[in-house]
Amino acid sequence: YRTGDLAVRGPEFCVCGRPFPTLREIQGRAMDLLYLPGNRVLHPYEIVNDRVISNGDWIFQHQLVQLAEDEVILKIATDGQPQKDRVEALRQYGSGKLGPEVRFKVLLVSDLPAEPGKKFRPYVPLTKTDDIG
């Protein structure tokens, strides 16, 4: 099946003895990749990973949006008042992953609704029809 998921291959044989290849980890959807300056490609999980999810009880929901090749925003719907140093730590972490040529902002919002008739998308990369400048 072609699911569009990215995965890392594990050991050639399962520890149970069955002669089938295994997966070490599933990294996420290939369609969610961020295409960055310098022909770099980054999966959103490199930015929004356990560091964001476990960053505290103040994060209710998040959405990473790529507005341009060199501009990415992390929207966070809060569930409580975050400490400024925690927000700044997320901004610095994301900026470090994206590199100095990409503008990265953390934006606190009250809600992250899904588009009418569509599922909520936690990662919104540029599409092939978007202008990459």
Secondary structure, DSSP 8 states (H G I E B T S, - for coil): ----EEEEE--SS-TTS-S---EEEEEEEGGG-EEEGGGEEE-GGGTSSHHHHTS-TTEEEEEEEEEETTEEEEEEEESS---HHHHHHHHHHHHHHH-TTSEEEEEEES-----TTS---SEE---TTS---
